Amino acid sequence: MTATAERAALRPFRIEIPDAALADLRARILHTRWPERETVDDESQGPRLATVQELARYWAEEYDWRRCEARLNTYPGYLTEIDGLDIHFLHVRSQHEDALPIVLCHGWPGSVVALLKVIEPLTEPAAHGGRAEDAFHVVVPSMPGYGFSGKPAAPGWGPDHVGRAWAELMQRLGYDRYVAQGGDWGAIVVDLMAAQEVPGLAGIHTNMACVVPAEIDRLFQQNVVGAADALRHLPAGLSEEERAACAQLDFTWKHVTYALQQGSRPQTLTGLADSPVFLAAWLIDLEAKGLALISRAFAGGEEPLTRDDVLDNVTLFWLTNTGVSAARMYAENSFSFFGVKGVRLPVAVSVFPDELYLAPRSWAEQGYPNLVHYHRLPAGGHFPAWEQPASYVDEVRTGLRSLR
């Protein structure tokens, strides 16, 4: 085998975390030095002390990583080198040979863990309320710097590069025609794959539509600290639905301090590699509705995400020491988060009510001229595959059905 062929080979990969790493994690949690309580009675200053302390208690006393590890290892896992970097991915083929290949693209602070609930319903739909003809062959890669993928040692791995790498991965797996799905960073990745019209890509499904018109997108990017008062300078003629989306964008842009830090000074976050409790607090404070959901879960509420769901993801970040390397994706990015990318391929859009902003149909039709599906859901947030897997699966099946 040549050196090139050896690098491109698909190497089986099994997760086996040493007991010593788990013992070290527990010891670090137990030795956390705590700050004082917040000075407000809400989450406007971030995760409440009581939430984080209960998370830490459960993590140290009750949580079982081996359960998550065993679940991950039930799916075929591999490593393959693409552009000099090892990429970890799960590859689960359906028993239906005519299944449609799909690559599922996670975001931050997600991981392959946040997509595990949908693998079996997508690959074997008849066993999960669907039809055999809706089956998918599922590929779930870990983004560079996330999970068990390699960590870039030099600049250049922005979302456009990730998209090209996923196209190479799908070709390497023998899929000459496939679809892609994404949310958060994954939504930007699949949009860029479609804009690049990478070989084999037939269309995409997104649960975070990148369709904000350029004039409006610029207003909010200039308004991060609120000084520009973007809502007073919106273009005339917007519908009520479009104005509501602008209000949501205004709130989002003023509350993305994690993105500003990770985009400008990710290396300052060295504590993410040293303190598991700091890592957990940082990862759960993505956006207001998600934090509220997680806080209720750790307060004992019955929520779409369980305490184990949350800690499976956080523990993966800790054990792979990827808090800082994952953050660098923000520093690598040169594209608008929500702006139009120039996609001409078929696109299916699912709008979940607790998303960062609710993309109006009018913007979706403008931003995706080949829109094949648009649906607003009654429940779900920024990570629907994790929070509302049944709805997510139904949307992927329905939205991409015309591309089979």
N, C-alpha and C positions, 0 to 999 in steps of 0.2 A: 504494500500500500504506500503510495506517495505521501509526502508530508502534507500536501494540500488535501488529499482525500482523507487522511487521518484526522485533520482538524475539522473537516466537514462531517465526520462520522457521527451517528447518533449513539451516544454512550448511555446505557442504562444508569439511572441514578436513584439511590435509595437513601432516605433521610435517617440518620442514626446519630442523634445528639448524645454526647457522653453524659453519664450521670453527674460528673464533676461540674459540668456547665449548669445543670439544673440546681445543684447544691449551691453554687456560687450565686445564681440568680436569687434564690430564696434568702441567702445571707444578706445580700445587698438590700433587698426589700425590707428585711427586718431591721437594718441599720440606717434606715432613712432618717435624715434630720428634717423635721417638719417646720414649715413657716407658721406664722400666726394665721388665724381665721381671716377670711375676707371681710371687708368693712361694709358690705352691702348684703341685702337679703335676696339676691338673685344671682344669675350667672353672668352679669355684665362685666365682671372682672376675670372671667374664665371659670374653669371647673372649680366647684366649691371644695373647700378642704375636706368636708365630711365625705363627699363623693370619692375623692382620691384616696382617702384613708380607708374607706370600705373596699375600694378596688384593691389596694395593697394588702389588706387583711385577707381577702378572699384568694388573691394570687398566692400568697405565702402559705395559707393554711388548707385550702380546699382545691385549688385549680390543679388539673392533671394534664401536662403537656403530652404525655405519652398517648393519650386518647386522640389528640389532634394529629400527632405524628403517625399513628397507625392508620388514621383515615386518609391522610395524604398519601401514604404508601400503598393504599388499595388501588390507586390509579397509576398507570404506567408513567414513570417519570424519566426524563432524559436530560443530558447536556449535549450541546453542540456549539462549536465555535463559529461565530459570525463576525466578520470584520475585526478579528483579533480578540474577541471577548466571548467567554463562555456564557451561553444562554440556557437557563433552566426552563423546562416546560413540561406540562402534562399533555399526554396525547391519548385520547379515549375514542376509539372507533366504535361506531354503532354496529350492531349485528346486521343492519340493513345496508347492503353494499351500495345501493344508489342514494345513500344519505348525502346531504349537502355539507361539505366541509365548512367549518366556521372557526375563526380565531377570535377568542374573547380577550379583550384588552382591559386590564385593571387600571386604576389610578392611584393617587395618594390621598390619604394614608392607607390605601388598600393593598391587596396582595392576591395571590392565587387563592388564599383562604377565603376571601370574600366572594369567590365564584364557585366554591365547591358544591353548594346546594343545588345548582342548576345543571350540573354535568349529566347526571343520570336522566333527569326529565328530558334533556335535549337529545341524548344519545338513544334512549329507549322510550319514546313518547307513549307507546301503547300501554306501558306499565304505569304511566303517570298522567292519565286523563287525556292523552292525545291520540293522534293517528300515526300509523307506521310511516305513511308518506311524509310526515313532518320531521323525520329523523335527521340528526346532524352528526357528523364526525367532528369531535370537539378538540381544539388545541388551545391550551391556556399557558402562555409564556409569562415568566416573571420579567418585568422591565429591568434594564441594566441598572445595577445599584440596588436592586430590591431582591429580597429573599435569597435564593441560592444561585441567582445569576451573578456573573462577574461584576466587579466594580470598576468603571472606567478610570484609568490612571491619567487621562489627558482630556481636554475639552473636545466636544464634537458629537456627543450623544444626546442631541435634542430630540423632540418628538418626531421630527421629520426623518431623522436617522433611524429611530425606533421603527417607524412605519416601513421603511425600506428593509429593515432587518426582518420584520414579521413577514413581509412578502417573500424574502429569501427563505425563511423557515418553511413557509407553506409550499414553496416550490421544491424544497429539499425533501419534504414529506411526500412528494408525488402528487400534490393537489394543483392541477393546472386551471381549475375554476373553483372559486370559493367566495365566501362572504366574511365580513368582519363586524364585530360589535364592540362598542365601548361607551364608558362613562368617565367623567372626570378627565384625567390625562388620557385615558383610553379613548374618550370622545374626540379629543384633539388629534390623537394618533390616527384613528380611523378616518377622520376628515382629511388629514393630510395624505393618507394612503389613497383615498379616492381622488383628491385633487391631483396627485402625481399620476393617477391611473396606473398603478403598479401592475405588473403582469398577473393575470389570472383573477383579479378582483372584479366580481360581478356587481357588487353593491354593498351598502353598509346599513347597520341599524345603530342608532344613537339614543341614549337616554339623557343626554345633555346637549341639545342642539346648539351648534355654533352658527347662529344666524342673525346676530345683532347687526343692524345696518351700520356701515362705516362711520357715518356722521355721529350717530348716537354712541357707538363704541368709543370713539375718540373723546367725547365729552366725559364719559365715566372714567376712562383711564387717566384723564387729567384731573380728576376730582377725588383722588384716593383719600385725601385728608379733609375733604369737604369744602376747601377754600373756593373752588370754582363754582359751587352751587349749581351743579349740572341740571337739576330738575327745573330750574328757572330758565334754562336756555335750550330746552327741547325744541325740535322743529315743529312747525304748525301742522295740524291735520292728523295727529295721531289718534287712533281709536282708543276707547276706554281700556281694552285689553292690552294694547301697546303701552299705554301710560302706566298701567299696573306693572307690566314687565319692567319698565324703566325705574319705578319705585323699588322693585326688588333688586335690580342691578345697583342702584344707588346704595342700598343697605349692604349688599355683598361687597362692593368695592371698598366700603368704609370699614369692613370687618375682616379683611384678608391680611391681617398683620403677619400671620404665619407665612403667607406667600411672599410678602415683601422681604421678610427676614431671610427666607430660604433662597429667594431670587437674588439677593444682594450680598449677604454675608453668611452663607451656609456653614462655613468652617467655624463660626462663632458658637455653633450649637454643639460643641465638643461634649457637653454634659449628657447629650443623648446616648453617647457611647459608654458613659460611666455610671449613670443612675437609671435603673429601670423605672422608677417612679416618675422621674422627669420625662422619660420617653413616653410613658403611658399618658401622662397629663397633656403632653404636646400632641400626641396622636388623636386623642379623643376630642380636642378642641378645634375641629375643622370648621364647623358652621353651627349656628345657633340651634336649629331644630334637631340636628344629629346629636349634639351635646346634651340637649334636654332629654332625648330618648335614652341615651346611655346612662345619664344620671338617674332616671327613673328605674332603669334596670338594676342599678347597684343599690337603689333604695328598696328593692324587693318587689318592684312592679312587674307585671306580665307585659313584656314588650316584644316587638318583632325581632330585636336583637337581644340575646341572652348575655349574661356575664361571661360565659364561656366563649361565645362568639367573639366578643370584644377582646378577650385575653388571648384567644388563639392567634389573632392578628398581631397584637402587641408583642406577644412572646416570640413570634416568628421574626419580627423586627429585631428584638433583643438578641436572640440566639445567633442571628446572622450578622449582627453589628452593622445594620444598614440604616440607622437613623440619619446619619449625615450623608451617606452616599445617595440615599433616596431623595433627600432634600435638594441635592444638586441639580435635579431635573429642572427645578425652577430657574436656576442660574443659567442652564443651557438653553432655555426656551427663548425664541425670538418671535413667537407668533402670539396674536391676540387669543385670550382665553375663550371669548365668546363670539368673536367676530367671524364674518363670512370668509371661507377659505378658497372658494372657487371650485366647489364640487359640482361635477356634471353627471356623475354616475347615479344610479337609482339609490334613494335614501328612504329609510323608514324611521320615523320619529315617534318616540313615546315620551309623553310629558307627565312626570309624577308630581303630585301637588306640593311636596316639600323639597323640590329641587331648588338650586340657588336662584334660578329665575325660571318663570314659566314661558317658554317660547310661544308667542302667538302664531296661529296658523298662517297669518299673513306674512310674517317674517320667514317662517319655514318655507313657504311657497316661493318667496323671493330668493332666499339663501340657497335653497336646494331646488333648482328648476326641474329636476326629475324626481319629485317627491311621490313615493308610491304608497305611503302610509303615514297617517298622523292621528294620534289618539291621546286624549287626556284621561289619566287614570284617577280613581277615587282615593287611593292611598299609596304611600311610598315616598321615599326621599332620595337623597343623593346617591345611595348605594342600593338600588332596588333588587339586584340579584341576591344580596345579603339580607335585606329587610323584607322584601315581598317576592320571594323566588317564584311562586306560582304565577303571579301577574307578569313578572319579567319574562318567564318562559313563554307564556301565552302571547306576549307582545312580539318576542323574537320569532316565534312560529308564524304568527299572522302577518307581521310586517314584512317578512322575507319570503313569504309563500310564492309570490309572483315571480321570484327569481330562480325558482327551481327548474 
